Each structure stands twice: as structure tokens, then as C-alpha cells.
Amino acid sequence: MKLLNDIVDLLMNDRSSLNEALLKTKVLLHKIGQRELVDWVNDEINGYEDTDAVPHYRRLQARVFGNVANSAWRYRDYQLPLMHLRPNIRDFLQMAPMGQSLGVLESLVGDGKKSLTVPTPPELLGALSEAFGGGYMVQNAWSQIEQSQIRQVLIEVRSRLLDFVLTLQAEIGEDMSDDDAKKATAGMDVKGMFHGAVMGDNVTILVGNYNHQQVHNTNLKQDKAALAAELKKNGVSQEDIDALNEAINEDPEPSMPDQYGPAVQSWMKRMLNKAIDTTWNIKVGAAGSLLATAIQKYYGF
């Protein structure tokens, strides 16, 4: 089916328009009689109107910073303690559901800023100041998420959608007409296939090897054996896997995505260098996605 092939080509090229791939997916779902699955595509394209409907991969963890001062001293960009606050207030400050349209998220990634900030309502400054003594007060505060976290949302959408499209393509073939494809999918659990790939909790890892790419669905959370197996399937040597295990053991567990300890960060840099000099037989862009996604899912993000 040509439309399926077009979508796969768009998704496998991380420089192509993700929005265009979603629009073609919308057409595909209509052509094969799966209109009820279009809601997710529309929400990704147009944005999520209901905050509660924002999927988990769009719910980012924010850090809270502020300017703190007393009559003699002032500290700028100070990360504020939150554990004294009520859980609902902590969640309000730390959780960032990114319900914006996909186009807005892409523009946020491309605007050159390293982070995105949301001002804290003034009525919460008094509660934040309670953590300090010595006459210190929080003058203003903001929740901050990093651009890399937003980029990971785009990677998730691309990878999840590709997983679904490749699974569907494997079932109905590449050369089927639109009418034949609609008949072929009539007896399939396309809805279950879609929800398993797009809305499931398992990690979708996009891996490249020159002009060929594969997608694997694996649950890696706190499972070093599963993490090692996934990396090994994608050409990572046992020596490098052992080095990663040592780095994980050496570092403290991160509290946020992309905030890894120095040992894990150093390991990732070495692996990317291996992709650049072709010691590791994988495209550089795919290598970055593989490493970031696999390690994030190992830590449970």
C-alpha cells in the first residue's frame, strides 16, 4: 500500500515533517475504515484541549527555581526545596503536561532556547518561603523543563507511530490496493494493534543501520538483562554493555529524564563517538535516539 510506504519513509527520516506523517496517517485510518482511531492523531496535530487527556509520554517533570533574598543577601536561579509543600501543590509545580499541538512543540525545540519556563503564581511564594530561615523570602519562582525533554516527546510520537505502521505493513503487505487493504484489515484487531504500539507503556526504540531500520518493543524498567539484550540486538558490544552496567552502578539514580550521573553521561558520549567513527555500525541520529530512549526507560521515565 503506497500510503503506508510513504508514512514509513517520513517517519524513518528524523528530518522530515512529523506533522505530515500524522496527516497521512489520518488519511490511512479513514481508508482502512478505522475512523475511531483518528482522535489520537487529531489531538497530536491540534493539541489536547483536556489536560487530563494528555498521554503519559507528554507529562514532563519540571524543576522549580526562584530568586531568594533577605535584607542582606540575594540568591538568583536557586533550585527551591518542595518537600514541605502539600502533595497537590508539589504536583502542580513539578508536573508539566505538554498539551500543545505537535507544531508548537517542534517550534519550541527549534527556537534555540535550552529550557522552557512557566511562572509560579504569586500566591504560592509564601508557601515556598516557609522552607527558609534567616529572614529569606522567595521573591519570584518558575517551573522549568529542558528542551531535551520536549525533544523526547517528539521522538516518542515518531517511534510509537512507526511501530504501529510497520506492524500494519507487515500484516497487509506493501503492494496492496486501498480496497484490498480495507478488506484485509476488516478481520484484524487494528484497534488493539494501535493501542499496543501507540498508547502502550513499553518502549519503542527506533534503530538505524545504514539504510535499514528496525523497531523493537521492549519493557526495560529496572531490568539490566533486558536493557543489555536490547542493546546487544542493535550492535552494542558486550564490553560496552558491561561498561554501562558499571556506570549505572556508580551513579545515583536520576530524578529527571536526561539528568544522568557523570559516569552514564560519559558512557553515552563514548558510544556516540563510536557511531561517528563507524566503530559502532549505526547512524549517528539513530544511535542518539536508541541510547537516550533505552536508558530513560530503564530508569522508568
C-alpha positions in Angstrom: 0.0 0.0 0.0 1.7 3.2 -1.2 0.3 5.4 1.6 1.8 3.0 4.2 5.2 3.2 2.4 5.1 7.0 2.3 4.4 7.2 6.0 7.2 4.8 6.8 9.6 6.8 4.7 8.6 10.0 6.5 8.9 8.5 10.0 12.3 6.9 9.3 13.8 10.2 8.4 14.1 12.3 11.6 14.5 15.5 9.5 11.1 15.0 7.7 7.9 16.6 8.9 6.3 14.6 11.7 3.1 16.6 11.2 2.9 15.4 7.5 3.3 11.8 8.7 0.4 12.3 11.1 -1.8 13.8 8.4 -1.1 10.9 6.1 -1.8 8.5 9.0 -5.2 10.2 9.4 -5.9 9.5 5.7 -4.7 5.9 6.1 -7.1 5.3 9.0 -10.0 6.6 7.1 -9.1 4.5 4.0 -9.0 1.2 6.0 -12.2 2.0 7.9 -10.6 2.8 11.3 -12.0 6.3 11.8 -12.4 5.8 15.6 -8.6 5.8 15.9 -8.3 9.2 14.4 -8.8 11.0 17.7 -5.2 10.5 18.8 -3.9 11.8 15.5 -6.1 14.9 15.8 -5.0 15.5 19.4 -1.4 15.3 18.4 -1.9 17.7 15.4 -4.2 20.2 17.1 -3.2 19.8 20.8 -5.1 18.3 23.8 -7.9 20.5 25.0 -8.4 18.5 28.2 -5.3 18.4 30.4 -6.4 15.1 31.9 -6.3 13.5 28.4 -2.7 14.4 27.8 -0.9 11.0 27.5 1.9 10.0 29.9 4.7 10.5 27.4 3.7 14.2 27.2 3.8 14.6 31.0 7.2 16.0 31.8 8.9 16.5 35.2 9.8 20.2 35.9 12.3 21.6 38.4 11.3 24.7 40.4 13.7 27.7 40.6 13.5 31.1 42.2 15.2 34.2 43.4 15.6 34.1 47.2 16.6 37.1 49.3 16.7 38.7 52.8 17.7 42.2 53.8 21.4 41.5 53.2 21.8 38.7 50.6 20.1 37.6 47.3 20.4 34.3 45.5 19.4 34.1 41.9 18.2 31.0 40.0 18.1 28.9 43.2 16.5 25.4 43.0 13.8 25.6 45.6 13.0 22.8 48.1 9.5 21.5 47.8 9.1 18.6 50.2 7.5 20.8 52.9 4.6 21.5 50.5 1.3 19.6 50.3 1.5 16.9 47.6 -1.1 18.6 45.4 0.9 21.8 45.3 4.2 19.9 44.6 2.4 18.1 41.7 1.1 21.4 40.4 4.7 22.9 40.4 6.6 19.8 39.2 4.3 18.2 36.6 4.2 19.8 33.1 1.5 18.2 30.9 2.6 19.3 27.4 -0.8 19.6 25.7 0.3 21.9 22.9 0.0 20.9 19.2 2.8 19.0 17.7 3.8 22.0 15.6 4.2 24.1 18.7 6.4 21.5 20.3 8.6 21.4 17.2 8.9 25.1 17.3 9.9 25.0 21.0 12.7 22.6 20.1 13.9 24.7 17.2 13.8 28.1 18.9 17.4 27.8 20.3 16.4 28.1 24.0 17.8 25.4 26.3 14.7 25.4 28.6 11.1 26.5 28.9 9.8 28.3 32.0 6.3 28.8 33.5 6.0 31.5 36.2 4.8 30.3 39.6 1.6 32.1 40.8 2.4 34.8 43.3 0.1 33.3 45.9 2.4 30.3 46.2 5.5 32.3 47.0 4.7 32.5 50.7 4.4 28.7 50.9 7.7 28.3 49.1 9.4 30.7 51.5 8.5 28.5 54.5 11.4 26.3 53.7 13.9 29.1 54.5 15.0 30.7 57.8 17.1 33.8 58.4 14.5 36.2 57.0 14.8 34.8 53.5 11.8 35.1 51.2 11.2 33.7 47.7 10.7 36.8 45.6 9.6 35.0 42.4 9.7 31.5 41.1 9.2 29.4 38.0 8.9 25.8 36.9 11.5 24.8 34.3 11.7 22.0 31.8 14.6 21.3 29.4 14.4 21.4 25.6 15.8 17.9 25.6 12.6 16.7 27.4 10.4 18.2 24.7 12.6 16.7 22.0 12.0 13.3 23.7 8.2 13.8 23.3 8.7 14.2 19.5 10.9 11.0 19.5 8.2 9.1 21.3 5.4 10.2 18.9 7.6 9.3 15.9 8.7 6.0 17.3 5.2 4.9 18.5 3.6 5.8 15.2 6.3 4.0 13.3 5.8 0.9 15.4 2.1 0.8 14.5 2.6 1.5 10.8 5.4 -1.2 10.5 3.2 -3.7 12.3 0.3 -3.0 10.0 2.5 -3.0 6.9 3.8 -6.5 7.9 0.3 -7.8 8.2 -1.2 -6.5 4.9 1.9 -6.2 2.7 3.4 -3.3 0.8 1.7 -3.7 -2.7 -2.0 -4.0 -1.7 -4.6 -1.6 -3.2 -6.7 0.6 -0.9 -9.8 -1.6 -1.3 -7.9 -4.8 -0.7 -6.2 -3.2 2.4 -9.6 -2.3 3.8 -10.8 -5.8 3.3 -7.7 -7.3 4.8 -7.9 -5.2 7.9 -11.6 -5.9 8.5 -10.7 -9.1 10.3 -7.7 -7.8 12.2 -7.6 -6.3 15.6 -6.3 -3.0 14.3 -7.5 -1.1 17.3 -5.6 -3.4 19.7 -2.6 -3.2 17.4 -2.8 0.6 17.5 -3.2 0.9 21.3 -0.4 -1.6 21.9 2.0 0.4 19.8 0.9 4.0 20.3 -0.6 4.1 23.8 1.2 1.2 25.5 3.8 1.7 28.3 6.5 -0.3 26.6 9.4 1.5 25.0 9.6 1.9 21.2 13.2 2.1 20.1 14.0 3.3 16.5 17.3 1.9 15.4 19.2 2.6 12.2 21.8 0.6 10.3 22.8 2.5 7.2 19.6 2.5 5.0 17.7 -0.1 7.1 15.9 0.5 10.4 14.1 -1.7 12.8 11.7 -1.2 15.7 11.6 -3.3 18.8 9.1 -3.1 21.7 10.7 -4.0 25.0 9.9 -3.3 28.6 13.3 -2.2 30.2 12.3 -0.7 33.5 15.0 -1.5 36.1 15.9 -4.7 34.1 19.6 -4.7 33.3 19.3 -8.0 31.5 16.5 -6.7 29.2 18.5 -3.5 28.6 21.6 -5.5 27.7 19.7 -7.7 25.4 18.1 -4.8 23.6 21.5 -3.0 23.2 23.2 -6.2 22.0 20.5 -6.8 19.3 21.4 -3.4 18.0 25.2 -3.9 17.7 26.4 -2.8 21.1 29.4 -4.9 22.2 29.4 -6.9 25.4 32.3 -4.8 26.6 30.3 -1.6 26.2 27.3 -3.2 27.8 29.4 -4.1 30.8 30.8 -0.6 30.9 27.2 0.8 31.0 26.3 -1.5 33.9 29.3 -0.3 35.8 28.3 3.3 35.1 24.7 2.7 36.3 26.0 1.2 39.5 28.4 4.1 40.0 25.9 6.9 39.5 23.0 7.9 41.7 19.6 7.2 40.2 18.4 10.4 38.3 15.2 12.1 39.4 14.5 13.5 35.9 15.0 12.4 32.3 18.3 13.4 30.7 19.7 14.3 34.2 22.1 11.3 34.3 25.2 11.0 36.5 28.6 11.7 35.1 29.5 8.0 34.5 26.4 7.3 32.4 26.9 10.6 30.5 30.5 9.8 29.8 29.5 6.3 28.5 26.9 7.8 26.2 29.4 10.2 24.7 31.8 7.4 24.1 29.1 5.4 22.3 28.1 8.4 20.1 31.8 8.8 19.2 31.8 5.2 18.1 28.8 5.8 15.9 30.6 8.8 14.4 33.8 6.9 13.6 31.7 3.8 12.5 33.2 1.6 15.2 29.6 1.1 16.1 27.7 0.2 12.9 24.7 2.6 13.3 23.7 6.0 12.1 24.5 8.8 14.5 21.0 10.1 14.7 19.6 6.6 15.4 22.3 6.0 18.0 21.3 9.0 20.0 17.6 8.0 19.9 18.4 4.4 20.9 20.7 5.3 23.8 18.5 8.1 25.2 15.3 6.2 24.9 16.7 2.9 26.3 18.3 4.4 29.3 15.3 6.6 30.1 13.0 3.6 30.0 15.5 1.6 32.2 15.2 4.4 34.8 11.4 4.3 34.4 10.8 7.7 32.7 
